[in-house]
Amino acid sequence: MKKVCWPYFDPDFHNLPERIYGPVCRVSLDNETLEDCTLVKVDSVNKQGLLLEVIQVLTDMNLTITKCFISSDAEWFMDVFHVKDEHGNKLTDQNAINYIQQAIGTTTGPPDSTRANAYASNIFESENHSEHTTIEMTGTDRPGLFSEISAALADLQCNIVEAHAWTHNGRLACVAQISDQSTDAPIDDPHRLATIEDHLITVLRATTAVSPCGKEANNQEVKTTGFLGGDYQGTMTNVERRLHQLMLSIRDFDGPSLRPASSPRTPFAWDAEEECRKTAVWIESCKEKGYSMVSLECKDRPRLMFDTVCTLTDMQYVIFHASTHCHEGYAFQEYFIRHVDGDVLCTESEKERVIKCLEAAIERRVCEGIRLELRADDRMGLLSDITRVLRENGLAVVRADVATQGEKSINAFYVRDISGNEVVPDMDFVESMKRELMGPSHINLQVKNEKHLRSPSSTEKSRYFSNIGDILKSQIGRFSFAKIK
């Protein structure tokens, strides 16, 4: 018998770094130091993308990061995050604390995704993504496009189990999970997948549009990826990272600037007329340290740090140091970065591109309009029916999150009128929708941010929101309306 020799590995060698430096990753949560928030401290061997992974874990659990300090020079990564739960309190649930330590700690292996869903209070907890087929779509946006996509999939006998769509600067990116209508199984027939792709591309190309920069847009693409995998990992935030990547690929950052062309990139000041401050991003060189310093100031919101770190990571930049904090509703972030090849940002064109991409990342998730949250018994074509009613009555969906939980369909839409403006009460419009969709149904209605309703027309607006509930009552089992900033 031929003798086979294997190289010898000393089992103690694998534990040598840990014995010298301690555990490969230490994660601790401190509820004693500060009165109003929990400190999440991470000490770990560094790797590319680790910062985004840590932020992703915290974001998936709907934790708010109010401040953080990051340092990852040499081979070691040290982070301190100040976090609060969705109610603004310290994180005291021991199960959630254990999950964070397990999810971030590299020595404990991959965390149990079912436990992640148990602690993340997002209304869009979806079914098992491995049981569905993924479709990615990018194209030039137009009023009613999401409705047309929903109708096309319904015509193709595809059940939309989950869908997330973003629009920004005249572009659309959508990631959808579909299954076969009759079997509720993934669609894996190559010929049928090709038919679906061709049909959707036809829908996306129905209008030849001109991009905001004056060039004819040619970014329509549909891609079926079979079973969900890769970047997604079965979580909401990973789908959002893919949406950022898709938007970046179709250059949604090529659009109107957030500042006048003659204005320098400097920290913004109060705008007394609008009573708000604009997004500002600027880049400075730190030659003595060999970094480029990226600074940004904007209105604070959930998932903001995830969006900015995600964009820098996907653009192949490494964050070595960072600090962020929030004050009176505004966020201030500083990142010290280099390209993955070790270079700093040298040319003005490269700096301008990073600035534009960060501005786009900040604005993609900002939808100043009406938010509709709808829950109903799921059925084939429900999404197509709802979006058709919205489209036919002059409402354009600018962002959508759709998911299925058991036999319930859970939907959230941000809508504006077809001109991109906030919806204005029009009782003739309401009555026309009511005539189309009459039928008995229980409606649960909520109006948030009531300060926006303090005007002479506040009564009319309240009537408008109530009537919108009547409009959709033949389609929806439970409905809520929210007016957002």
Secondary structure, DSSP 4 states (H G I P E B T S, - for coil): ----------HHHHTHHHHHH--SEEEEEESSS-SSSEEEEEEEE--TTHHHHHHHHHHHTT-EEEEEEEE--TTEEEEEEEEE-TTSS----HHHHHHHHHHH-GGG-SPPHHHHHHH---TT----GGGSEEEEEEEE--TTHHHHHHHHHHHTTEEEEEEEEEEETTEEEEEEEEEETTT------HHHHHHHHHHHHHHHTTS--B-TTSSBP---EEEEEEE--TT-TT-HHHHHHHHHHHHHHTTTTSS--SS-TTS-S-----BTTTTB---EEEEEEETTTTEEEEEEEEE--TTHHHHHHHHHHHTTEEEEEEEEEEETTEEEEEEEEEETTS----SHHHHHHHHHHHHHHHHHT---SEEEEEEEE--TTHHHHHHHHHHHTTEEEEEEEEEEETTEEEEEEEEEETTSPPP---HHHHHHHHHHS------------GGGG-STTHHHHHHHHHHHHHHTTTT-SEEEEEE--
